[in-house]
Amino acid sequence: MIDFEPWDRLLRQYVDHQGRVNYLAWKTEQPQALTDWLSTQKNLSLKSHTQPQEQLALWINLYNAFTISRILELYPLDSILPKIFGIPNWLAFLWFFQRRVYYIFGQRYSLAQIENQILRDELQEPRIHFAIVCASVGCPLLRSGAYFPEQVIQQLDEDAHRFMNNPQKVRYDSHSQTLYCNKIFQWYRQDFLKVAPSIPEYICSYLKTDVPLTVATPISYLDYDWSLNQRIS
């Protein structure tokens, strides 16, 4: 069984309520803490995590921990895409998300594999898109605490409400009668349509608004901000 308390303590110490990470302080004060914690989990057995809630908490935590560990290695940087070794954006994206460099449970995973094959295909929970982070400003806010099996469903629901009611991610313009939303809803459209008739109706179930959003509500997708989700203190 993985002990998430060390990961939880690091998040509480270095992540603020806006999901911004104090990478400078983290790397200066505890540069090896996250790597050391992940190293202690490498050879554990996946068989001890069989319940859906256990698997959700497990893989969300690991995805985010692997992401932050890689950013700490590369820090300082201003964006997760353009300046990774100076290679083009699309190649940087592949380098960051597709490489199987994260060793856990006796095998290597990529971030894309954890997201697509495990969290999306196996666990079928669309709210993970408001929980897993790519370390950019455009992605969901990083929670300042770990996910735990007994709380993960409530935590995911809180994440969905926070995401949908953040005007930088989702907003409805009553003048143009247009729903502006994060490109996550475009990239992972099919995941949300498994549980709702349309994207506006999915959003409406979380968004605090008196306007009835329907399948006919026009959608415009916001520009995605790939700059690093860093906090400067």
GROMACS elastic network, one bead per residue, 0.5 to 0.9 nm:
[ bonds ]
;  ai    aj funct       b0    kb
    1    44     6  0.75247   500
    1    45     6  0.80242   500
    1    46     6  0.85666   500
    1    48     6  0.62471   500
    1    49     6  0.72433   500
    2    41     6  0.67695   500
    2    44     6  0.78399   500
    2    58     6  0.78843   500
    3     6     6  0.72039   500
    3     7     6  0.83480   500
    3    41     6  0.87062   500
    4     7     6  0.53732   500
    4     8     6  0.60696   500
    4     9     6  0.87563   500
    4    58     6  0.86222   500
    4    61     6  0.80579   500
    4   146     6  0.66785   500
    4   147     6  0.79516   500
    4   148     6  0.76017   500
    5     9     6  0.61202   500
    5    10     6  0.86779   500
    5   146     6  0.75823   500
    6     9     6  0.52037   500
    6    10     6  0.64087   500
    6    11     6  0.87864   500
    6    33     6  0.84245   500
    6    34     6  0.81367   500
    6    37     6  0.70280   500
    7    10     6  0.52410   500
    7    11     6  0.62954   500
    7    12     6  0.87071   500
    7    33     6  0.88699   500
    7    34     6  0.70633   500
    7    37     6  0.75193   500
    7    38     6  0.89878   500
    7    61     6  0.82101   500
    7    65     6  0.76337   500
    7   145     6  0.77178   500
    7   146     6  0.64536   500
    8    11     6  0.52322   500
    8    12     6  0.62194   500
    8    13     6  0.86555   500
    8   144     6  0.76772   500
    8   147     6  0.80874   500
    9    12     6  0.51442   500
    9    13     6  0.61608   500
    9    14     6  0.87071   500
    9   144     6  0.89003   500
    9   145     6  0.71302   500
    9   146     6  0.82442   500
   10    13     6  0.51169   500
   10    14     6  0.61036   500
   10    15     6  0.80557   500
   10    26     6  0.83214   500
   10    33     6  0.82351   500
   10    34     6  0.78144   500
   10   144     6  0.85725   500
   10   145     6  0.79694   500
   11    14     6  0.53785   500
   11    15     6  0.53186   500
   11    16     6  0.84962   500
   11    21     6  0.84255   500
   11   142     6  0.87273   500
   11   143     6  0.75713   500
   11   145     6  0.51159   500
   11   146     6  0.71400   500
   12    15     6  0.59017   500
   12    16     6  0.76381   500
   12   143     6  0.86774   500
   12   145     6  0.54243   500
   12   146     6  0.85948   500
   13    16     6  0.81795   500
   13    22     6  0.88877   500
   13    26     6  0.85773   500
   13   144     6  0.79970   500
   13   145     6  0.89984   500
   14    20     6  0.83205   500
   14    21     6  0.57119   500
   14    22     6  0.52928   500
   14    23     6  0.74511   500
   14    25     6  0.75117   500
   14    26     6  0.64450   500
   14   144     6  0.78316   500
   14   231     6  0.89385   500
   15    18     6  0.78998   500
   15    19     6  0.58854   500
   15    20     6  0.55759   500
   15    22     6  0.64116   500
   15    23     6  0.89288   500
   15   142     6  0.74403   500
   15   143     6  0.75126   500
   15   144     6  0.51597   500
   15   145     6  0.82481   500
   15   230     6  0.89757   500
   15   231     6  0.81501   500
   16    19     6  0.54630   500
   16    20     6  0.55717   500
   16    21     6  0.66853   500
   16    22     6  0.82079   500
   16   142     6  0.86364   500
   16   143     6  0.83484   500
   16   144     6  0.62831   500
   16   231     6  0.80228   500
   17    20     6  0.74230   500
   17   141     6  0.83252   500
   17   142     6  0.84604   500
   17   143     6  0.75153   500
   17   144     6  0.65896   500
   18    21     6  0.88592   500
   18   141     6  0.63556   500
   18   142     6  0.77552   500
   18   143     6  0.84897   500
   18   144     6  0.87918   500
   19   137     6  0.86413   500
   19   140     6  0.79798   500
   19   143     6  0.60809   500
   19   144     6  0.68496   500
   19   229     6  0.71823   500
   19   230     6  0.84744   500
   19   231     6  0.87355   500
   20    23     6  0.89408   500
   20   135     6  0.88779   500
   20   137     6  0.82326   500
   20   141     6  0.74936   500
   20   142     6  0.71565   500
   20   228     6  0.86779   500
   20   229     6  0.50484   500
   20   231     6  0.50135   500
   20   232     6  0.87568   500
   21    24     6  0.86161   500
   21    26     6  0.84266   500
   21   135     6  0.87484   500
   21   142     6  0.82228   500
   21   228     6  0.89662   500
   21   229     6  0.62326   500
   21   231     6  0.51395   500
   21   232     6  0.83048   500
   22    25     6  0.55888   500
   22    26     6  0.61738   500
   22    27     6  0.86177   500
   22   229     6  0.88965   500
   22   230     6  0.58536   500
   22   232     6  0.62553   500
   22   233     6  0.72255   500
   23    27     6  0.58542   500
   23    28     6  0.82679   500
   23    68     6  0.88849   500
   23    71     6  0.82551   500
   23    72     6  0.65426   500
   23    75     6  0.73384   500
   23    76     6  0.81242   500
   23   230     6  0.64941   500
   23   231     6  0.73119   500
   23   232     6  0.83153   500
   24    27     6  0.53097   500
   24    28     6  0.59937   500
   24    29     6  0.84415   500
   24    72     6  0.85385   500
   24    75     6  0.78718   500
   24    76     6  0.77401   500
   24   230     6  0.87128   500
   24   231     6  0.85184   500
   24   232     6  0.77462   500
   24   233     6  0.87040   500
   25    28     6  0.50196   500
   25    29     6  0.57484   500
   25    30     6  0.79315   500
   25    31     6  0.89816   500
   25   233     6  0.84216   500
   26    29     6  0.53946   500
   26    30     6  0.54711   500
   26    31     6  0.62975   500
   26    33     6  0.89533   500
   26    72     6  0.79954   500
   27    30     6  0.57057   500
   27    32     6  0.79810   500
   27    72     6  0.63317   500
   27    73     6  0.84392   500
   27    75     6  0.81693   500
   28    31     6  0.60386   500
   30    33     6  0.53668   500
   30    34     6  0.79823   500
   31    34     6  0.74601   500
   31    35     6  0.80672   500
   31    72     6  0.77075   500
   31    73     6  0.87035   500
   32    35     6  0.52651   500
   32    36     6  0.57924   500
   32    37     6  0.84842   500
   33    36     6  0.51976   500
   33    37     6  0.62184   500
   33    38     6  0.87227   500
   34    37     6  0.51357   500
   34    38     6  0.62206   500
   34    39     6  0.85279   500
   34    65     6  0.75024   500
   34    66     6  0.89028   500
   34    68     6  0.85825   500
   34    69     6  0.65047   500
   35    38     6  0.51783   500
   35    39     6  0.60426   500
   35    40     6  0.87546   500
   35    65     6  0.89914   500
   35    66     6  0.88149   500
   35    69     6  0.66280   500
   36    39     6  0.50113   500
   36    40     6  0.64039   500
   37    40     6  0.53339   500
   37    41     6  0.68580   500
   38    41     6  0.53144   500
   38    42     6  0.66422   500
   38    62     6  0.84315   500
   38    65     6  0.80192   500
   38    66     6  0.82162   500
   38   103     6  0.88055   500
   38   104     6  0.81735   500
   39    42     6  0.53817   500
   39    43     6  0.85142   500
   39   103     6  0.84837   500
   39   104     6  0.83878   500
   40    43     6  0.76232   500
   40    44     6  0.83733   500
   41    44     6  0.56228   500
   41   104     6  0.66855   500
   41   105     6  0.75619   500
   42    45     6  0.88723   500
   42   103     6  0.61278   500
   42   105     6  0.55142   500
   42   106     6  0.65073   500
   42   107     6  0.85040   500
   43   103     6  0.86677   500
   43   104     6  0.63629   500
   43   106     6  0.53910   500
   43   107     6  0.87470   500
   44    47     6  0.88617   500
   44    48     6  0.86458   500
   44   104     6  0.75304   500
   44   105     6  0.53114   500
   44   106     6  0.76012   500
   45    48     6  0.61502   500
   45    49     6  0.81539   500
   45   105     6  0.56066   500
   45   106     6  0.79944   500
   46    49     6  0.56468   500
   46    50     6  0.78325   500
   46   104     6  0.89437   500
   46   105     6  0.59634   500
   47    50     6  0.62678   500
   48    51     6  0.89530   500
   49    52     6  0.82967   500
   49    53     6  0.89594   500
   49    54     6  0.57279   500
   49    55     6  0.59987   500
   49    58     6  0.80210   500
   50    53     6  0.85892   500
   50    54     6  0.67632   500
   50    55     6  0.66838   500
   51    54     6  0.52127   500
   51    55     6  0.62499   500
   51    56     6  0.86807   500
   51   149     6  0.88609   500
   52    55     6  0.50830   500
   52    56     6  0.60692   500
   52    57     6  0.86650   500
   52   123     6  0.69114   500
   52   149     6  0.86161   500
   53    56     6  0.50619   500
   53    57     6  0.62303   500
   53    58     6  0.83992   500
   53   148     6  0.83398   500
   53   149     6  0.50559   500
   53   150     6  0.72039   500
   53   151     6  0.84678   500
   53   152     6  0.65615   500
   53   153     6  0.73333   500
   54    57     6  0.53749   500
   54    58     6  0.59712   500
   54    59     6  0.86411   500
   54   148     6  0.75928   500
   54   150     6  0.79728   500
   54   152     6  0.83727   500
   55    59     6  0.60030   500
   55    60     6  0.83064   500
   55   119     6  0.85847   500
   55   123     6  0.79849   500
   55   149     6  0.78247   500
   56    59     6  0.55417   500
   56    60     6  0.59976   500
   56    61     6  0.83728   500
   56   119     6  0.71343   500
   56   123     6  0.72727   500
   56   125     6  0.85134   500
   56   128     6  0.83656   500
   56   147     6  0.84673   500
   56   148     6  0.87756   500
   56   149     6  0.73594   500
   56   152     6  0.72146   500
   56   153     6  0.87298   500
   57    60     6  0.54068   500
   57    61     6  0.60142   500
   57    62     6  0.84832   500
   57   146     6  0.82112   500
   57   147     6  0.51304   500
   57   148     6  0.54474   500
   57   149     6  0.53839   500
   57   150     6  0.88540   500
   57   151     6  0.86247   500
   57   152     6  0.59898   500
   57   153     6  0.89962   500
   58    61     6  0.54212   500
   58    62     6  0.61744   500
   58    63     6  0.86404   500
   58   147     6  0.77483   500
   58   148     6  0.79184   500
   58   149     6  0.78660   500
   59    63     6  0.58716   500
   59    64     6  0.84610   500
   59   114     6  0.70415   500
   59   115     6  0.84163   500
   59   118     6  0.78962   500
   59   119     6  0.71479   500
   60    63     6  0.51728   500
   60    64     6  0.62350   500
   60    65     6  0.84635   500
   60   114     6  0.86801   500
   60   115     6  0.85917   500
   60   119     6  0.78938   500
   60   128     6  0.74392   500
   60   131     6  0.71132   500
   60   132     6  0.59660   500
   60   146     6  0.89500   500
   60   147     6  0.73966   500
   61    64     6  0.53165   500
   61    65     6  0.59277   500
   61    66     6  0.84531   500
   61   132     6  0.80846   500
   61   146     6  0.64895   500
   61   147     6  0.63414   500
   61   148     6  0.87968   500
   62    66     6  0.58751   500
   62    67     6  0.83612   500
   62   114     6  0.87564   500
   63    66     6  0.53189   500
   63    67     6  0.62039   500
   63    68     6  0.87417   500
   63   111     6  0.63408   500
   63   114     6  0.68729   500
   63   115     6  0.76897   500
   63   132     6  0.66175   500
   63   133     6  0.77999   500
   63   134     6  0.89630   500
   64    67     6  0.50453   500
   64    68     6  0.61446   500
   64    69     6  0.84664   500
   64   131     6  0.85476   500
   64   132     6  0.59066   500
   64   133     6  0.59387   500
   64   134     6  0.76662   500
   64   135     6  0.84648   500
   64   142     6  0.81945   500
   65    68     6  0.52147   500
   65    69     6  0.59643   500
   65    70     6  0.85830   500
   66    69     6  0.51056   500
   66    70     6  0.62686   500
   66    71     6  0.87462   500
   66   102     6  0.69909   500
   66   111     6  0.78362   500
   67    70     6  0.53385   500
   67    71     6  0.63893   500
   67    72     6  0.87716   500
   67    96     6  0.87408   500
   67    97     6  0.89712   500
   67   111     6  0.77724   500
   67   133     6  0.74494   500
   67   134     6  0.64319   500
   67   135     6  0.69349   500
   68    71     6  0.50246   500
   68    72     6  0.61264   500
   68    73     6  0.86377   500
   68   133     6  0.88203   500
   68   134     6  0.83492   500
   68   135     6  0.69551   500
   69    72     6  0.51425   500
   69    73     6  0.63829   500
   69    74     6  0.88867   500
   70    73     6  0.50814   500
   70    74     6  0.64195   500
   70    75     6  0.85965   500
   70    96     6  0.85913   500
   71    74     6  0.50894   500
   71    75     6  0.57737   500
   71    76     6  0.83398   500
   71    77     6  0.83184   500
   71    80     6  0.79530   500
   71   135     6  0.76621   500
   72    75     6  0.51134   500
   72    76     6  0.79230   500
   73    76     6  0.86588   500
   74    77     6  0.69188   500
   74    84     6  0.80392   500
   75    78     6  0.85073   500
   77    80     6  0.73789   500
   77    83     6  0.71050   500
   77    84     6  0.81233   500
   77   227     6  0.89443   500
   77   228     6  0.73853   500
   78    81     6  0.89089   500
   78    82     6  0.87866   500
   78    83     6  0.77288   500
   78   226     6  0.89144   500
   78   227     6  0.57863   500
   78   228     6  0.53520   500
   78   229     6  0.86944   500
   78   230     6  0.82905   500
   79    82     6  0.63800   500
   79    83     6  0.66662   500
   79    84     6  0.82365   500
   79   135     6  0.87209   500
   79   136     6  0.71076   500
   79   225     6  0.89369   500
   79   226     6  0.57686   500
   79   229     6  0.84236   500
   80    83     6  0.71329   500
   80    84     6  0.68626   500
   80    92     6  0.80845   500
   80    93     6  0.81973   500
   80    96     6  0.83004   500
   80   134     6  0.79417   500
   80   135     6  0.70447   500
   80   136     6  0.65617   500
   80   226     6  0.62828   500
   80   227     6  0.64269   500
   80   228     6  0.60285   500
   81    84     6  0.60186   500
   81    86     6  0.89401   500
   81    87     6  0.85218   500
   81    88     6  0.79551   500
   81    89     6  0.53572   500
   81    90     6  0.79442   500
   81    91     6  0.86465   500
   81    92     6  0.54885   500
   81    93     6  0.62421   500
   81    96     6  0.83825   500
   81   226     6  0.67902   500
   81   227     6  0.80503   500
   82    85     6  0.83227   500
   82    86     6  0.64576   500
   82    87     6  0.68516   500
   82    88     6  0.63870   500
   82    89     6  0.52443   500
   82    90     6  0.88905   500
   82    92     6  0.69929   500
   82   226     6  0.87990   500
   83    87     6  0.69632   500
   83    88     6  0.84118   500
   83    89     6  0.83581   500
   83    92     6  0.81824   500
   84    87     6  0.63768   500
   84    88     6  0.86409   500
   84    89     6  0.86128   500
   84    92     6  0.61742   500
   84    95     6  0.87700   500
   84    96     6  0.86397   500
   85    92     6  0.81280   500
   86    89     6  0.87977   500
   86    92     6  0.83808   500
   87    90     6  0.84109   500
   87    91     6  0.64108   500
   87    92     6  0.60413   500
   88    91     6  0.53989   500
   88    92     6  0.60645   500
   88    93     6  0.86564   500
   89    93     6  0.61457   500
   89    94     6  0.87260   500
   90    93     6  0.50292   500
   90    94     6  0.63717   500
   90    95     6  0.86152   500
   91    94     6  0.50771   500
   91    95     6  0.60478   500
   91    96     6  0.85562   500
   92    96     6  0.60470   500
   92    97     6  0.85350   500
   93    96     6  0.52314   500
   93    97     6  0.60614   500
   93    98     6  0.78085   500
   94    97     6  0.53751   500
   94    98     6  0.50523   500
   94    99     6  0.72227   500
   95    98     6  0.58802   500
   95    99     6  0.58698   500
   96    99     6  0.66329   500
   96   110     6  0.85896   500
   96   111     6  0.79099   500
   97   100     6  0.83682   500
   97   110     6  0.61417   500
   97   112     6  0.53031   500
   97   113     6  0.84360   500
   97   134     6  0.87658   500
   98   101     6  0.88856   500
   98   109     6  0.88060   500
   98   110     6  0.53727   500
   98   111     6  0.64278   500
   98   112     6  0.55285   500
   98   113     6  0.74665   500
   99   102     6  0.84198   500
   99   109     6  0.77321   500
   99   110     6  0.52063   500
   99   111     6  0.76809   500
   99   112     6  0.83011   500
  100   103     6  0.80414   500
  100   108     6  0.54711   500
  100   111     6  0.76398   500
  100   112     6  0.88463   500
  100   113     6  0.82236   500
  101   108     6  0.59403   500
  101   109     6  0.61930   500
  101   110     6  0.61467   500
  101   111     6  0.88432   500
  102   107     6  0.81697   500
  102   108     6  0.52610   500
  102   109     6  0.51185   500
  102   110     6  0.61993   500
  102   111     6  0.80068   500
  103   106     6  0.67641   500
  103   107     6  0.54997   500
  103   109     6  0.62809   500
  103   110     6  0.89562   500
  104   107     6  0.56492   500
  104   108     6  0.63342   500
  104   109     6  0.75100   500
  105   108     6  0.82364   500
  109   112     6  0.82322   500
  109   113     6  0.62077   500
  109   114     6  0.67855   500
  110   113     6  0.50733   500
  110   114     6  0.64032   500
  110   115     6  0.86583   500
  111   114     6  0.51894   500
  111   115     6  0.61584   500
  111   116     6  0.85174   500
  112   115     6  0.51046   500
  112   116     6  0.58108   500
  112   117     6  0.78308   500
  113   116     6  0.53366   500
  113   117     6  0.52579   500
  113   118     6  0.69036   500
  113   119     6  0.88009   500
  114   117     6  0.58783   500
  114   118     6  0.51455   500
  114   119     6  0.62668   500
  114   120     6  0.84549   500
  115   118     6  0.59150   500
  115   119     6  0.50330   500
  115   120     6  0.60757   500
  115   121     6  0.84761   500
  115   128     6  0.86884   500
  115   132     6  0.83111   500
  116   119     6  0.60407   500
  116   121     6  0.60747   500
  116   122     6  0.85420   500
  117   120     6  0.60944   500
  117   121     6  0.50809   500
  117   122     6  0.64375   500
  117   123     6  0.88989   500
  118   121     6  0.56709   500
  118   123     6  0.63230   500
  118   124     6  0.85525   500
  119   122     6  0.59728   500
  119   123     6  0.50957   500
  119   124     6  0.65339   500
  119   125     6  0.69444   500
  119   126     6  0.86619   500
  119   128     6  0.72422   500
  120   123     6  0.57997   500
  120   125     6  0.63816   500
  120   126     6  0.71596   500
  120   128     6  0.80375   500
  120   191     6  0.77533   500
  121   124     6  0.56609   500
  121   125     6  0.87294   500
  122   125     6  0.87518   500
  124   191     6  0.78598   500
  125   128     6  0.60282   500
  125   129     6  0.85266   500
  125   191     6  0.80003   500
  126   129     6  0.60575   500
  126   130     6  0.82617   500
  126   188     6  0.85453   500
  126   191     6  0.56187   500
  126   192     6  0.59829   500
  126   194     6  0.85365   500
  126   195     6  0.83075   500
  127   130     6  0.55218   500
  127   131     6  0.70139   500
  127   156     6  0.59558   500
  127   157     6  0.72714   500
  127   159     6  0.77255   500
  127   160     6  0.63070   500
  127   192     6  0.85888   500
  128   132     6  0.60421   500
  128   156     6  0.69486   500
  128   159     6  0.87751   500
  128   160     6  0.87675   500
  129   132     6  0.59735   500
  129   133     6  0.81664   500
  129   139     6  0.86065   500
  129   140     6  0.74549   500
  129   160     6  0.85038   500
  129   184     6  0.73366   500
  129   185     6  0.89993   500
  129   188     6  0.83088   500
  130   133     6  0.79914   500
  130   139     6  0.78643   500
  130   140     6  0.51580   500
  130   141     6  0.76963   500
  130   142     6  0.89976   500
  130   156     6  0.73140   500
  130   159     6  0.56732   500
  130   160     6  0.57111   500
  130   162     6  0.85590   500
  130   163     6  0.64664   500
  130   184     6  0.89357   500
  131   139     6  0.88764   500
  131   140     6  0.61778   500
  131   141     6  0.74583   500
  131   142     6  0.70101   500
  131   143     6  0.75264   500
  131   155     6  0.87748   500
  131   156     6  0.67723   500
  131   159     6  0.63536   500
  131   160     6  0.81603   500
  132   139     6  0.81438   500
  132   140     6  0.70487   500
  132   141     6  0.87298   500
  132   142     6  0.76066   500
  133   136     6  0.73682   500
  133   139     6  0.57836   500
  133   140     6  0.59871   500
  133   141     6  0.73508   500
  133   142     6  0.64194   500
  134   137     6  0.87319   500
  134   138     6  0.87294   500
  134   139     6  0.63375   500
  134   140     6  0.84295   500
  134   226     6  0.88732   500
  135   138     6  0.85172   500
  135   139     6  0.70337   500
  135   140     6  0.87783   500
  135   141     6  0.88539   500
  135   142     6  0.80213   500
  135   226     6  0.83045   500
  135   227     6  0.83049   500
  135   228     6  0.59025   500
  135   229     6  0.55388   500
  135   230     6  0.82794   500
  136   139     6  0.55477   500
  136   140     6  0.83780   500
  136   141     6  0.89912   500
  136   225     6  0.67316   500
  136   227     6  0.53123   500
  136   230     6  0.84114   500
  137   140     6  0.76640   500
  137   141     6  0.77489   500
  137   224     6  0.82119   500
  137   225     6  0.55667   500
  137   226     6  0.61002   500
  137   227     6  0.57516   500
  137   228     6  0.59260   500
  137   230     6  0.82854   500
  138   141     6  0.85364   500
  138   168     6  0.84657   500
  138   169     6  0.76955   500
  138   182     6  0.77149   500
  138   183     6  0.87653   500
  138   223     6  0.84022   500
  138   224     6  0.52624   500
  138   226     6  0.60287   500
  138   227     6  0.77365   500
  138   228     6  0.89346   500
  138   229     6  0.83754   500
  139   142     6  0.84840   500
  139   169     6  0.87062   500
  139   182     6  0.85333   500
  139   184     6  0.80548   500
  139   224     6  0.81443   500
  139   225     6  0.79553   500
  139   226     6  0.82042   500
  139   229     6  0.87343   500
  140   143     6  0.87652   500
  140   159     6  0.81527   500
  140   162     6  0.89528   500
  140   163     6  0.65764   500
  140   169     6  0.84172   500
  141   144     6  0.89342   500
  141   159     6  0.82251   500
  141   162     6  0.85218   500
  141   163     6  0.76380   500
  141   229     6  0.85151   500
  142   145     6  0.84995   500
  142   229     6  0.87424   500
  143   146     6  0.71905   500
  143   147     6  0.85891   500
  143   159     6  0.81805   500
  147   150     6  0.87626   500
  147   151     6  0.69905   500
  147   152     6  0.56344   500
  147   155     6  0.71649   500
  147   156     6  0.88660   500
  148   151     6  0.53379   500
  148   152     6  0.54810   500
  148   155     6  0.86321   500
  149   152     6  0.52706   500
  149   153     6  0.80547   500
  150   153     6  0.78345   500
  150   154     6  0.87370   500
  151   154     6  0.55165   500
  151   155     6  0.60192   500
  151   156     6  0.86862   500
  152   156     6  0.59893   500
  152   157     6  0.84797   500
  153   156     6  0.51866   500
  153   157     6  0.62636   500
  153   158     6  0.86687   500
  154   157     6  0.50689   500
  154   158     6  0.61996   500
  154   159     6  0.86063   500
  155   158     6  0.50293   500
  155   159     6  0.61442   500
  155   160     6  0.86718   500
  156   160     6  0.61734   500
  156   161     6  0.86648   500
  157   160     6  0.51036   500
  157   161     6  0.63162   500
  157   162     6  0.85981   500
  157   206     6  0.89704   500
  158   161     6  0.51810   500
  158   162     6  0.60857   500
  158   163     6  0.85438   500
  159   162     6  0.50601   500
  159   163     6  0.60259   500
  159   164     6  0.85358   500
  160   163     6  0.51517   500
  160   164     6  0.60700   500
  160   165     6  0.84891   500
  160   206     6  0.70104   500
  161   164     6  0.52668   500
  161   165     6  0.60431   500
  161   166     6  0.85358   500
  161   206     6  0.53983   500
  161   207     6  0.69300   500
  161   208     6  0.87590   500
  162   165     6  0.53520   500
  162   166     6  0.61678   500
  162   206     6  0.87568   500
  163   166     6  0.53760   500
  163   167     6  0.85735   500
  163   168     6  0.87821   500
  163   169     6  0.63920   500
  163   170     6  0.73786   500
  163   206     6  0.89648   500
  163   207     6  0.89937   500
  164   167     6  0.77553   500
  164   169     6  0.66448   500
  164   170     6  0.54526   500
  164   171     6  0.79026   500
  164   181     6  0.85355   500
  164   203     6  0.66573   500
  164   204     6  0.86709   500
  164   206     6  0.62501   500
  164   207     6  0.54748   500
  164   208     6  0.83652   500
  165   168     6  0.86851   500
  165   169     6  0.76951   500
  165   170     6  0.65224   500
  165   171     6  0.75267   500
  165   206     6  0.76512   500
  165   207     6  0.56431   500
  165   208     6  0.67116   500
  166   169     6  0.54208   500
  166   170     6  0.60172   500
  166   171     6  0.75521   500
  167   170     6  0.50602   500
  167   171     6  0.50617   500
  167   172     6  0.86129   500
  167   180     6  0.89205   500
  167   181     6  0.87160   500
  168   171     6  0.74632   500
  168   181     6  0.83062   500
  168   182     6  0.80640   500
  168   222     6  0.85915   500
  169   180     6  0.79476   500
  169   181     6  0.56324   500
  169   182     6  0.50143   500
  169   183     6  0.87214   500
  169   222     6  0.77171   500
  170   179     6  0.74486   500
  170   180     6  0.56514   500
  170   182     6  0.62074   500
  170   203     6  0.84861   500
  170   207     6  0.83914   500
  170   222     6  0.84989   500
  171   178     6  0.85989   500
  171   179     6  0.60626   500
  171   180     6  0.52580   500
  171   181     6  0.64351   500
  171   207     6  0.85768   500
  172   175     6  0.89757   500
  172   176     6  0.87310   500
  172   177     6  0.69941   500
  172   178     6  0.59028   500
  172   180     6  0.59617   500
  172   181     6  0.84121   500
  172   209     6  0.84328   500
  172   211     6  0.86794   500
  173   176     6  0.56715   500
  173   177     6  0.53974   500
  173   178     6  0.53487   500
  173   179     6  0.63330   500
  173   180     6  0.74586   500
  174   178     6  0.69399   500
  174   179     6  0.86868   500
  174   211     6  0.84646   500
  175   178     6  0.78892   500
  176   179     6  0.87388   500
  177   217     6  0.73309   500
  177   218     6  0.71990   500
  178   217     6  0.65573   500
  178   218     6  0.50479   500
  178   219     6  0.57644   500
  178   220     6  0.68814   500
  179   200     6  0.74183   500
  179   213     6  0.84241   500
  179   217     6  0.68721   500
  179   218     6  0.60722   500
  179   220     6  0.61797   500
  179   221     6  0.83313   500
  180   218     6  0.86003   500
  180   219     6  0.58617   500
  180   221     6  0.56255   500
  180   222     6  0.63125   500
  181   184     6  0.81726   500
  181   185     6  0.71306   500
  181   186     6  0.87744   500
  181   219     6  0.72765   500
  181   220     6  0.65063   500
  181   221     6  0.50911   500
  181   222     6  0.57266   500
  182   185     6  0.61358   500
  182   186     6  0.77044   500
  182   220     6  0.87851   500
  182   221     6  0.57510   500
  182   222     6  0.53504   500
  182   223     6  0.75191   500
  182   224     6  0.70913   500
  183   187     6  0.61229   500
  183   188     6  0.84286   500
  183   221     6  0.55654   500
  183   222     6  0.63474   500
  183   223     6  0.73853   500
  183   224     6  0.66592   500
  184   187     6  0.50882   500
  184   188     6  0.58448   500
  184   189     6  0.76652   500
  184   221     6  0.89653   500
  184   224     6  0.89912   500
  185   188     6  0.54838   500
  185   189     6  0.51768   500
  185   190     6  0.87745   500
  185   191     6  0.88399   500
  185   192     6  0.76424   500
  185   199     6  0.71012   500
  185   221     6  0.82543   500
  186   189     6  0.50961   500
  186   190     6  0.86872   500
  186   199     6  0.88430   500
  186   221     6  0.74820   500
  187   190     6  0.83896   500
  188   191     6  0.55584   500
  188   192     6  0.70436   500
  189   192     6  0.55097   500
  189   193     6  0.63122   500
  189   194     6  0.89544   500
  189   198     6  0.88303   500
  189   199     6  0.72380   500
  190   194     6  0.63889   500
  191   194     6  0.55024   500
  191   195     6  0.75996   500
  192   195     6  0.56824   500
  192   196     6  0.62138   500
  192   197     6  0.85331   500
  192   198     6  0.77363   500
  192   199     6  0.67582   500
  192   202     6  0.69061   500
  193   197     6  0.58046   500
  193   198     6  0.58893   500
  193   199     6  0.68446   500
  193   202     6  0.79098   500
  194   197     6  0.78188   500
  195   198     6  0.88575   500
  195   202     6  0.77169   500
  196   199     6  0.71857   500
  196   200     6  0.89506   500
  196   201     6  0.64902   500
  196   202     6  0.53758   500
  197   200     6  0.86399   500
  197   201     6  0.66318   500
  197   202     6  0.74556   500
  197   214     6  0.88254   500
  197   215     6  0.72798   500
  198   201     6  0.52666   500
  198   202     6  0.62386   500
  198   203     6  0.87212   500
  198   214     6  0.73014   500
  198   215     6  0.53427   500
  198   216     6  0.89079   500
  199   202     6  0.50527   500
  199   203     6  0.61850   500
  199   204     6  0.85042   500
  199   214     6  0.84155   500
  199   215     6  0.73136   500
  199   219     6  0.86247   500
  200   203     6  0.51157   500
  200   204     6  0.59700   500
  200   205     6  0.87911   500
  200   213     6  0.54161   500
  200   214     6  0.56540   500
  200   215     6  0.61712   500
  200   216     6  0.82935   500
  200   217     6  0.65184   500
  200   218     6  0.84019   500
  200   219     6  0.77734   500
  201   205     6  0.64900   500
  201   212     6  0.83082   500
  201   213     6  0.57140   500
  201   214     6  0.53992   500
  201   215     6  0.66446   500
  201   217     6  0.89469   500
  202   205     6  0.55215   500
  202   206     6  0.74546   500
  202   213     6  0.88910   500
  203   206     6  0.55711   500
  203   207     6  0.58835   500
  203   213     6  0.80525   500
  204   207     6  0.50039   500
  204   208     6  0.76445   500
  204   209     6  0.75571   500
  204   211     6  0.84917   500
  204   212     6  0.72236   500
  204   213     6  0.58677   500
  204   214     6  0.82338   500
  205   208     6  0.84789   500
  206   209     6  0.89024   500
  209   212     6  0.77593   500
  209   213     6  0.89536   500
  213   216     6  0.78552   500
  213   217     6  0.59582   500
  214   217     6  0.53521   500
  214   218     6  0.89950   500
  215   218     6  0.82370   500
  221   224     6  0.87132   500
  225   228     6  0.85686   500
  226   229     6  0.85982   500
  227   230     6  0.85373   500
